[in-house]
Amino acid sequence: MRLTVLGCSGSVPGPDSPAAGYLVRADGFGLALDLGNGTVGVLQRHIDPFELGGIALSHLHPDHCADMTALLVYLRYHPLRPHGWRPLPVHGPTETATRLAAASASSAAERAAIDMSDVFDIGPLDSTSVHIGPFELSSAPVAHPCEAYAVRVQHGGRSLVYTGDSGPCEELSKLAYGADVLLAEATWTDDPSRPKDLHMSGLQAGTLAATAGAGRLLLTHVAPWTDAPSVLAEARGAFDGPVELVASGTSYDI
């Protein structure tokens, strides 16, 4: 598998990166994990959007799904849509279809009339395993204020676990166990006054990697106002394996 970071800025796009979005490829197949603000522009540098094979949305906060509306426009109105192209499988939380319709509408009446089935084939992302192309996806509900999931992607005996947005929780620890690569959000530095069940600090991401026995830790979703070197130092203090901060456009072999 090859992971490409489309965007990694936490909560909002930053000066050097779109919000959250990732592309995983294997055997000529491309899977997107989240498509936050600005990620579809970067996506086009790495893959023809018509060649995407599927999308998994961890949750429906805009910094993780806002560019689904941009992708909808691209796939529906591009004048050179390939002959025989079929709607793109999208796996997400329960309200994915209604939320994407609302984001694409200018009024309640228009929202009720929106049909995206010519572009997106929307299904659930829940605790059951699904196969998308060559990938096996499993997920677990995580600690966030809305319906949210972490996702484990497996192929060829290798595994990538993406935390989505989550505070520390047992379900996330179980899903991350033994991951070759842990792509973990680390929105802020560690402080006991931080709200619970929202995000992780660098220390908490490092602790998760250590307890899960992960092979490598990639830190993402650092907010633009957070001191990224401090987040990295916290994670390295808790996990003695390879750790780095990701950047938009960077790729990793898994």
N, C-alpha and C positions, 0 to 999 in steps of 0.2 A: 504494500500500500504506500501511497505517497500523499502526504498532507500538505496543502497549500493554504496559507493564511490570507484570506481576502481582507479581513478587517479584524481588529483586536482591541479597539478602544472601548472602555467600559462606560455604559450608561448613555453616552452620546458619542458622535464622531469626534475625533480629536484633530489637531493640526497636522498630524502625520499618518492618520489611519481612519478608515471608515469604522463604523461600529462592528459588532460581532458577525462573522461569517467565515466559513471554512469549506474547502473543497477536498474531498478524499477520492483518489483515483486508483483503480486496479483493473487489469485486463481490458483496458480501453473504455472502462465505465466510469462515469463521474457522479458522485453523490455530494450534494451540498448539505452542510450542517448549519442551519440558521442563515438568514440573509437580512442583516440589519442595514441601517441607513448607509447608503453609498457603496454597498458591496457588489451590486450588479455591474457597476462600471469596472471594478477590478476583475470581476469574474470573466469579463470579455477578453482580458489579456491572456487568460489561461485556457479557456475552453469556449467553443461556440455554445451559447445557451441552448441551442436546439440539440446539442449532443449531451446535455445533462440527462442522467438516467433516473434521478429521484432527488427528493429533498426531505430532510427531517428537521422539524422545528421544535426546539427544546421548550419554548414557551412563547407567549404572544405579546410580550412587551416590545414596543417599537424598535428598540435597539437590537432586536434579534429577528424581526420579521418585516420591518417597514418596506424593504426593497422587494418584497413579494409583489407589491403593486407595480413596481417598475418592470419586473420580470413578466407580469401579466401583459403589460402593454407591448413589451418586446416580442413575446411569443405570439400574441394575437395579431399584431398589426405589421410585423416585419414583412416587406413585400416578397421576400425570397424564402418563405417558410418551406422546408423540404417536403416534397411529395411523400405521402404516407406517414408523416410525423403524427404521433399519437399523444394524447394528453399526458402531462408529466405527473407521475405518482408523487403525492405530497402526504407525509405522515406528520401529524401534529396533535395538539391538545383538542379537547372536545369541541370547542367553539371556533376551530380554525376557519371553517367555511364562512360562518357568519361574520367573524371579525375581518377577514380579508374582503368580504363584500362591503362591509361598512367603510373600510379604508379606501375603497375604490369609488364610493358613491358621494354625491353632493347633496343628497336629500334622503329622507326615510323612504319615500316612494321609489326612488331609484335603487336604493339598497335592496328593497323587497323584490325588485325585478331583475337584479343582477344574477346571471348564470355564468359560472366560470368553468363549466364542465368541458368546454371546448379546449381549455388550456391546462387545467389542473384536475387530476383525479385524486380527491382528498379522502384520506382514511385516517384511522386513529393511530396515535403513538401511545402505547400503554405498556404494561408490564410483560406482555407477551412478546416473543421473538418474531421478527418478520425478516423475510429475505428481499433485498433490493439488489437486483443484478447479482454480482458475485459476493456481495456482502451479507453477513448475518448481523442484524441489529437487535439488540436487547436494550431495554430501558428500565428506569426505576424512578418513581416519584421522589422529588427532592424538596428541601426546605426553602421555599420562596413564597411570597405573598399571593401568587396566583398558581394555577395548575402548571406545573413545571416538571421537566424530566431531565435526567442525565442519560446519555446514550453511550452504549458500548458497540463498537464496530469491529467485526472480526472477519478475517480473510487469510487463507493460507497459513493458518497456525499463528498469526500475529493479531494483536489487539490494540485498539485505540479507545480510550474512554474520555469522553467530553462531558464535563460537569454541567454545562449550561450555567445558569445562575443558581447558586445554592449556598446556604450556610452549611456548616458541618452537620451531618446526619448519618444515621446507621445505614439507610438505604444506599446512600452514595458510597460509603465505605465498602459495602458488599459488592456493588457493581464494579468498583475500581480494583478489586482484589486481583493481583497478578497481572495487571495491564502492562503491556510493553511500553506504551506511551500514555501518560496522563496529561491531558490538555485541561488545565484547571484554572478557573477564574480566581483572581486575586485582586479584588477591586480596591482594597485599601490596606493601610498598615494596621498592625494589631493594636487594639485598644479595648479594654473591658467595657467601655461605654458604648461600643458599637451596637446597633440593634441586632437582635438574634434572628435567625431564620431568614436571612436576606442575602448576604454575600460572605465570602471568605477573605481573610487577610493572607499575606504572604506566609506567615507562620502557620496558619491553618491549612493552606494548600500544601506546604511542605510536610506537615504532620500527616495529612491524608496520604500523600505519596509514600511516606515511610511506613505507615501502618498497613497500607495496601500492598506493599512490596512491589511498587511500580518500578519499571526499568529506567524510565526517564520522565522528568517533569518539565512541561512547557507551561509557562505562566501567561495568562491572557486576561482580557477584560479589566485592565488597570485603568482607572478613571483618569482623565486628563489632568485633574487637579491633585492626583496622588503622586508622591515621590517614588517613581518606579525603582530606582536603585535600592531604596529601603525595603520595598516589597521583595526584591530579589535576595537581599541579604537575609531577610527573615526566613525565606524558604530554604536557602542554603544552610541556615543554622539548624533546621529541623530535618533535612533530608540530605543524606550523604551521596546520593547518586547525581547524575548530570541534571542540571537545572539551567534554564535560560528563559528570558523574556522573549516572546515572539514579536514579530514585526510584520506589518502588511506586506504581502508579496513574497515572504519567505516560505520555502518548502522543506519538508523533512521526509526522509524515508523511514518507514516503520517496519 
